[in-house]
């Protein structure tokens, strides 16, 4: 896809809401609504923010100001297709010179509309086909032949195109789909078996193959073989294993492939190929997004394309668009659990705790008692200061988990944190000791238990040993460096050992407010009070937890008060 290389260092003030609050009223020399440069810059800024739909609207406004700019029209077409404005994309494609995207979407529209004159015109006008159309053309022509009742001719075209190993199985799958219209059912079965499902294929392609072949077998009365075809998805794939029961149940409702379904599967295949190329070249996956949108336009029921589109949007930082795509998958879909997992992954990536909690609740509604979701929800609730709810979630996660030590100890530590935040030190200690018994060599356990004991002034000698051991296991971990240094300050007043560790810790985690507070305390007792105040002010700006905010504010007001230093006065 071609986009003009416009450098952006600013957004025109006419497009910024801040500009409306300017203290001096200055009449702009250009009406903001008629600034081509402004709308073009707005499109770039919207894409940087991950908002494809807003970027498309900005380009639409720019196009009104410069309707004869071919490059602008091409860009607007691409953004219309990326944001799912299919009617607008088709209208733009009809006014543009031939390129792969415009030719492909116009050709598919002509095929599903059985407008054969239009199809021939669209394909004939593009005499210099790019790589995308070169791959698509045999399948397009085959589905056109199938649509006019010539499946034998369609198969001939597909078999002729299947000589290259890179695209052989792509065409063979379409041949198997087309062959279902033949009077000889063995032909379709043989083509499905020839296509095969390879474990190195993307899971989405394995699912398409399993669904289409399984539904064909089921319609032929081979129920056991159909279920076995679906069950093969579980081999080596936890996600595939999660989907198998629902897909086996849904196989009775998968219809025979239509022309629209065949073209939608083609677009899914092309989208995955383009996405893989974009990852290898480290470039935006805009073309792949367009193909997956086109796939869903042709067949909205192809839910695996919806899952893959959401995943690709997330990869390219279009997180809100990805969530919108997932919302269209009903809870009754066999892919609902996969959509729920994708939704959780996106909200984690967004660092949006309320939305993450909502996504986890949705996932648990589909998969009640899932220990991983329950433990994740407990962690989110604890961060949202919903400590009682967090304890409940962690307790349910423990009850649902396997008894393996590696599974149990992280949940125990999580619940101990929630108990501690709630002020229930007795239960926190109980979970801490249990976790330490299960995982005595885990740095995270040693760090948490040691730090908690130091903060509560109990078992200080043992706590120092735990922290020292944790540091020996993970000497570069900022959290452990900070915990051990703070223990040295709080118990022994040992500035000589503590300061270098705190400086290292702050370098590794410069925006951690707790580390900033501790480093400020060390500076204060070294007499470097301005540096201490700088650290505390920065810590306040780094969104500390409420209890840490109180400590920092007190330190700024009248300094810290550590007993180890008070005793030496």
N, C-alpha and C positions, 0 to 999 in steps of 0.2 A: 504494500500500500504506500502511496506517495503522500507525504505531508510536507508542506513548505517549511524550510528550516528557519523559523522565526525565533530569535532569541527573546526571552522574557526576563526582564529584571524588575518589572513593576506591572501593576494593573492600572489602566487609565483611571484617573480620579473620577471621571464621569461614571465609571462602573462600580465604584466602591461606595457602600452605604456610609462610610465614615465621611466621605466628601460632603454629604448633605449637612453635616454639622460644622462646616468650616466657619470660623468667626467672621471672615470678611466675604461679602457678597461680590463675586466676580462673574460676569456674564461669560460663558464659554464661547470661544470663537467657532466651535463646531457643536451642533446639536448632538448630545450623546446618543440619541436614537438613530443618528445618521452617520456614525463614525465606523467606517469599515475596519480601520485598524483596531478600534476598541472592541468590536465584536470578535475579531480574529484573536486578539489577545485573551478575551474572555473564554473562548473555546479552549485555548491552551491551558489556562488556569483551571478550568473545570475538569479537564482531563488529569491534571496534576492532582486534583482533589479526588479523583476516581469517580466523577459523576458524568457518565457517558451521555445520559439523556440531556443534561444541561449543556454539555458541549455541543450536542446536535442542535439544540435550540439556538445557541449562539451562532453556529454556522448558518443556520436557516436565516437568521436576521442579516448576517453578512451577505448571503446570496441575494437577498432582496435588493441590496445596495449595489451589487455587482453581478447581475444575472447572467452575463455573457462570459464570465471567467470560468473556463473549462476546468482548470485545476480545482477551483473552489467548488464546482459542481460535483466533481469526483469525490472530493473529501466529504462533502455533505451526503452524497450517496452512501459512502462507507459508514459514516456515523449514523445515518438513518437505519441501515441494516444492522449495525452493532447494537443499537438501542431498541430494536424490535419494531421500528416504524416501517412495516413492510410495504404498505400502500405507497407511502412517500418514496421509498427506495425504488419501487417499480416505476413510478412516474419519472423520477430522475434518470433511471437507467434508459428509458425510452428516448431521452433527449441527448444522450452522450455518445461519443465515438466508442467503438467496440473496445472493451477490455475484459479480462477474465470474469470479474465479479458481475458486471452488468450483463454480459452474455449468459453467464450461468443462471442468474436468477430469472432473466427473461425467457431462456430456453425451458427452464423447469415450469414456469408459469404457462407457457404455451403447451407443454406436454399434458399437464393436469387439466388444462382447458380444452384439450384436443383441437387446438388451433394449429393445424399442420402447416399452413401457408406461413403463418407467423414464425413457427419454429424454423422452417427452412430459411426464411429471411434473416432471422437472428444468427443462425449458425453460419450462413454464407457471408455475412458482413464481416466476420472476424477471420480474416485469412492468415493472421499472424498470431496463432493461439499461444498463450503462455503455458507454463507447466501445469497450472491448476486445471485449465480447461482441457489440456491434452490428456490428463488422467480421467477427467469426468466424461469426455465426449463419447467413448464407446458405451458406457453405461447409459448415458442420456439417449443415445440412438437405439440401444437395446430396449429400454423401457418404452420408447415411442413405438417400436415395432410390436412389443407386447400389447400396448394399448389399442392397436388397430387389429389385433387378433392374429399376429404372426409370431408366436413364441419360438418356432423353429428358427426363423430368421434372427430373432433376438439372441438365441443361444449361439448361433453361428458367429455373430458379431463379438459376443463376449469371449468365446473360446479363441477366436483369432487374436483378441487383445491380451490373452492371458500368458503370453510367451515370456514376459520379463518377470523374474522372481520377486522383484520389489512390489509389484501390483497384482501378481497372479491370483492370490487368494481373495483379493478385493473383487475381481471380476467373477471368480468361481462362486462366491457367495451370491452374487446377483443372478448368476446362471441357475443356481439351486432355487432361488426365489421364483424366477420366471418359469422354470421347468414344472412347477406345481400346476400349471395350466394345461400340461400335456396329458393325453389319455393314458400314458404309461407312467405310473407312479414310481416305478423303480428308477427312472431317470433322475428324478429330483433327489431321491434317497442317495443314489450313487454320487451325485454332485455335492451333496452335503458332506458325505464321508470323504470325498476328495478334498473339499475345502478344509475340513478339520478345524479343531480348536487347539491352539498352541498356548501353553501356559505363560510364555513370554509375551503374548499379546496383552494389550491393555485390558483390564477387567471389563471395561465397557464393551469391547468387541467380543470378548468371551460371552458376555451376557446376551448380546444381540444374537450371536450364533446359537447359543443354548435355547433361547426363547423361540427363534424361528424354526430350528430343527426339531425342538421338543414339541412345538405346537403342530408341526407337520406330522410327526409320528403319532401324536395323540389323535389327530383327525383321521389317521389311518387305522385307528383302533389299537395301536401299540402303546398302551398306557405305561407299562413297566419300563419300556425302552425310553419313553419320553421323560419319565421321572429320573431315570439314570442319567440322561443327557443333562438335565438341570443339576443333578447331584454332583456332576463332575466339576462344577464351579467351586466346590469346597476344597479341592485339592490344592494345598499350599496357599490358600487365600482366606484369611480370617473374615474379610468383608464378604467374599463369595459365600463362605459357610453361613454367615448371618442371613444372607438373602435366600438360601436354598428353599426352606420350607414355604415361604411366601410365594416364591416363583413357581414352585411345584403346584401350589394351590391355585395360582392364577392362570396356569397354562390352559385350562379349559376355556378361558375367555379370550385367548389370543386369536384374532381372525386371520384368515388367509391373506397374504400380502397383496396390497393394492399398489397401483402405480405411485400414489402419493407416499406410501410407506417405503417402497423401493427407493424413491428419490431421497426421502428423508434419511434412510440408512446410508445412502451414498454421501450425503452431506455430513453425516456423523463421521464416516470414515475419513473424508477429506479434512474435516475439522481436527481430528486427532493427529493426522499426518502433519498438518500445519502447526499445531500446538507443539509437537515434538521438535519440528524444525526451529520454531521460535525459541524453545528452551536451549537448544544446541547453540544457536547464534546469539543468545542473550538479548533478544529484541522483543518488543511488545507483541502479543498474540492477537492483534486486531483481526487479521484475516481468519484465524481459527474461530474467533468469537462470532464473526459474520456467518460462517458456515454452520455453526451450531444453532444460531438464531434461525437461519434458513431451514434447518432440519426441523425445528419445532414449529415453524410456520406451516410447513407441509404436513406434519403429523404431530399435533400437540400431545398425542398419547404416547409418544416415544420418550418415556420418562427418563431413561438412562441418558438421553441427550441433554435433558434438563439438569440432571445431576452433574454431568461433565461440564456443561456451560457454567454452572455455579462454581465448580471447582476452578475452572479457568479464570473466571472473573475474580475470584479470591486471589489466585496467584498473581494477577495483574493489578491488585489493589483496588478493584471495583467492588468493595465489600457490601455496600448497601444494595447495589444491583444484584449481587449474588444472593443476598437474603430475599430480595423480591422474587427472584426466580424460584427459590426453594419454597416460598409460601404458596406457590401454585400446585404443590404436590400434596394431595389429600392424605389424611391419616389411613385411609383404606387402601392406598397404593402398596404393592409389594416392595416398593422402594422407599417407603416412609421412614423406616429405621435408618437407611443409608442417608436420606435427606436430613434426618435428625442429627446424625453424627457430623455431617458437613456443616450444619447450622452451628453446632457447638464449636467446631474448629474455627469458623469465621468469627464468632464472638470472642473467642480467646485471642485471636489475632488482633481484634479491635481494642482489646483491653477495656471492654465495656462490661463492668460487673453486673449491672441490672439485666442487660440483654443476655449475658452469659447465663445468669440464673434462670431466666425465662427459657432459654434454649435447652438447658439441662432438665428443666421441669417437663418440657415437651418431649424430650427424649425418654424420660422416665415414664411418661404416660403411655408410650409405645412399648417400653421394655421395663416394666416395674421390677424393682429389686436388683437392677444392674449395679454391682458393687463399684465399678469404675465411675459411673455417672453419679452415684450417691456420694462417693468420696470427693469427686470434683465439686459437687454442689456444696458439700460441707465446707470446703476451702473457700468458695465464693461467699457463702453466707457469713463465714467468720470475718472475711475482709469487709463485708457490708455491716459489721457490728451486730449481726443477727446470731449471737453466740448460742442461745438456747436451740435455735433451729439447726445450727451447725452441729451441735452435739447429737441431736436426733439423727441427722443425716449420716454422721460418722458411725453412730451406733448401728443403724440399719446396714451400713456398708460392711461393718465387721460381721454382722450376723449372716450376710449374704456371701461373704468372701470364702475362698478356700482357706484351709488352715496353714498354708505354706507361710513360713516366716517372712519371706520377701514380700508377700502380699499384705500381711497383717501389720508389720511395724510402721509403715508410712501412715496408715489410718490411725493407729494409736497416737503417733506424734501429732497428727492433725487434730485429733480430739483433745489431746493434752493442751494444745495451744488454745483451743476454744474454751476449755475449762479454765485455763489461766486467765484469759481475757474476761471471762465471766466473774472471776474472783473466787473460783472453787479450787483452791490450791491442793486440798487433800486428794480430790479425784485427778487433778493434773499430775500430781506425784505418782499416783498409782499407775496411770497410763505410761508415764515416763519410764518408771522402773521396769514395767512389763516390756516396753519397746527395747530398753537396754539389755534385758535378758535375751531377747530374740535376736538382736543385732548389735553385739558388743563392739564390733569393728566398723560400724557404719559411721562415717564422719558426721553426717547430718544428725544422727541420734546423739552422739557424744557432744556435739556442739549445743544442741538444744537443751539437753539435760544439764550440762555444765553451766551454761549461761543462766538458765532458770534458777538453779541452786545459788549461784553467785548473787543474782538479783534479790533472792529471798533470804540471803545470809545464812544458808544451811549447807552442811556438808562441804564447806569451802575447800578443804584440802583435797577431797575426792573430786570436787568439781574442777579444781585447777588441773588435776591429773587427766580428767576427761578432755578438757580443752587442749591441753598440751599434746595429748595423743591424737586428737582430731587434726591439729595443725601439722603433726608429723605425717599424717596420712594424706592431707591435702594442703600443702604449704602455701599454694597460691590462691586459696579461696578467700575472697574479701570478707565474707561473713564470719568465717572462723578466725581470721586475723583480728578482726574487730572484737570478737567475743573474748579471745585470750588477752588482748591488750586491755580491754575494759576490766577484766578480772584482775590483771596486774595492778591497775590503777586503784580499783575499789578495795581490794583486800590488802595490798602491800604499799600502795602509793609509789610504785616503781615506774617512774617516768622514763628512766634510761632504756628499759626494755620496751615499754609500751609505745613511746612516740614513734619509733621507726615502723612498727607494725601498723599503727593507726594511719600514718602517712601512706604506706603501701596500700592499705585497705581503701583509703579515700581515692587513691589513684585508680584502683580497679573498679570502684563503684562511686564515681564522683557525685551522683545525685541521690545517694542514700542518706536521708535526713538523720537516721540514728547514728550512722558512722560520723556524719558531720558534727553532731552534738558531742560525741565522745572525743573527737579530735579537738574540738573547741575547749573541752574540759582540760585536756592535757596542756594546750597552749596557756590556758588561764593559770594553772598551777606552776607553769614555767615563767610566769610574769609577762607573757606575750598577750596582753589583754585585748589589744585591738584586733589581732589575728583571731583570737577566740571569738570576739563579737562578729567578725566577718563570717566565720564558720557557722555560727548560730543563725545569723540573718539568712545565709544561704540555705541552711537546713529548713528554716521556716518557708522559704520559697519552693522547697521540694516536696510539699504536701505531706508532712509527717502525720503519723497516727495521732489521735486526740491526746493520748497520754504522753506521747513524746513532745507534742506541741506545748503542753503544760510545763514540762521540764525545761524546754528551750526558753519559753517566756520567763520562767523564774530565773534562769541563768542570766538572761539579758538584763533582768531587773536588778539582781543583787549578787550574781555570781553563783557558781555551784557550791555544794556542801557535801564533800565526801569525807566520811569518818576517818579514813586513813590519813588524810592531810590535816584534818582538824586536830587529831591527836598530837601532831608534831608541832603545833603552834606554841 
